[in-house]
Amino acid sequence: MAEVILVSQFPLPFSKTGSWTTLYYNYLADHHEIDYVICQKPESIFDTVKYQFVSENILDKIKRKLSKKTYLEYLKAIGRIIKPDKKYIIQIVDNFGIVKPLQEFLIKNRLRENCQIQFFYHGFPPFLENFHGRWFFESIDEMILLTHDSYKVHKDCYTILPCKFSVLHNGIDTQKFHKISHEEKINFKNKLDIKDKKVFIWCSKDLPKKGLDFTLEVWKKIHSQNKNTALLVVGATRNNPMEGVCFLGKIPNNELPKYYQMSDCYLFPTLCHEGFGMSLIEAMHSGCYCIASALGGVPEVLQYGKLGKLIENPHFQQEWEEAILEFLNQKEIREIVIPDNLYSTQSWNSGMNKIIENAKNRLQ
């Protein structure tokens, strides 16, 4: 039976916040099909996989830079694992640069026919231009995307796509991110002194493309007309306080669910083509009504408006104002039922196992 090698540019487990590293953490902590992990040495290790560590000290970095062999340590690690008489699935996540040297390494050592290369892409639009991308898709066996809409964009962009495609939606721990009772919600609101207010929440890294400054401009007008509102900002701060806005800064992951759970509406004003949007599904499962930009993979995540409100022209301030006012003026909030297994860790894990199983069958 083929063995599975995960090549990671981050140590696993990863001590910092990261979407795909969290997915793999949850996967490796459960029933999984990974046999080897090649990565930098983490603070702790999983005892259910075999590791090959790559060095990241200053001397090694200088040597790689001078030799122009950026991925030499990774290729050496792969060489220590692979045996000529066995078959392997090699998983790569978002690391476009390693594909060409890996392909050359496998061909040079007459190992390519015994391997399936799976590339997991967590962006949305095509990363490489049409002609330049041809060698990439000829070098991999399967591209795994976050949404079917991303596949459609790739299909329309490239005139030649000589590899298989699959889709694996992101998943979150629905044991942590879930809806709570009305009484619990009020208790959480009391602690921030926002008991009688309609609470909105924005949660992301403070980058221009995440739309916080845009949201704050919208909020000035909304709050001036609706004083019984509050906006929680998670992951960012500002020097100048704003009426009706509570800047909470960075929140530890284990404390994040309660801020979604005390909120009534999640604002996801991304100004870029998001691959998926982990915070969007965290908020959704926590009971928030979601208003989000119709960009990238977001429409598919919200099932094209079935699971929330999509802003078709998200760079227009008026459309956000109208959507928020529409939410505030509802006599009864439309309750959206989210299936427990939709975008869950369990569904991601089973989807990953199926993708690996299919690749193993192709190698037989």
C-alpha positions, 0 to 999 in steps of 0.5 A: 500500500502507498505511503503518504508524505506531507511536505510542510514549510511550517513546523507541525504542530504549528504554534502560531495561528494559521488556517491550513496548519490548524486543519492539519493539526485537527487531522493528525490528532484524529484518524489520519492517513499521513505516514511521514511529515517533513518540516522544521522541528516543532515544539511538540510532535505527533506520535502517530507520524514519522518525522524528517526535520529540515534545518532552519538555522542561519548557516543553512539558510546562507548555504541554500541562498548561495547555492540557489537550492532553496529546497535542498533540505526538503529533497534530501529528506524525501530521499531518505524516505522513498524506497525504489520498490515502494509507492508514495503520495506526496502532499504539498500545501501552497508551496509552488516553488518546490514543485519544479525541483521536486519533479526534477529530483524524482525523475533524476532518481527514477522515482516519479512513476511511483509517486502521486503529487497532490498540491493543495491550494488555499487561494482562489484565483490562479497563481500562475499565468496561463503559459507559465503555469503549464509546466506546473500542472504537468508536474503534479497529479492532482490539484485540490482547491477550496471551492468549485468556483475556484476550479471554474476560474482555473478551468477558464484561465488555462488552455491546458490543464493536464492533471486531476482536480478535487475540492475540499472545503475548509472545516472547523471544530463545531464543538467549539464554534456552536450556537448557545442559548439566549440566556448564555448570549445575554450573560456574555453581552453583560460582561461587555456592557452591551446587553440591550444592543444589536452586536456586530463583529468583525474578526481578521488580521488587520490588513487593508484587503480585509476591509476594516477601515472600510467597515469603520467608515460604514459604521460611523453612519450606521451608529449615528442613526442606531445608537443601540448598536455595537461593533466588536473588532477582533484582531485589530486596534486603533489609536482613536476611539470610536463611538459604538466600537469596541477594539478587542485586539488579538484574542486567543483562539480558545476564547474566540468562540464567545465573541462570535456567540454574543454577537448577532451579525458577522461582517465579512467585508473582504476586498480581495478574492478569498479562498474560503474564509475560516472566520466566516464559517466560525461565525456562522456556526456560532449563530451569527447572521453573516453579511459578506462580500461576494468575492472569491470563494465566499458566495459558494461558502454561503451557498449563494445567499442561502446562508447569509447576505452577499454584497454583490458590489462590496467596494460600494459603501452604500450597499453595506449600509443598506444590508446592515439597515435591512438586518436591523429593521427586521421584525424577526431575525431570519433563523438560518439552520446550519447542519452540524457537519457542514464545514466541520473538522469531521467532514474535512478529515473524511474528505481528506481520507477520501482524496488519499484513498483515491490517489492510492487506488491510482497507484495500484 
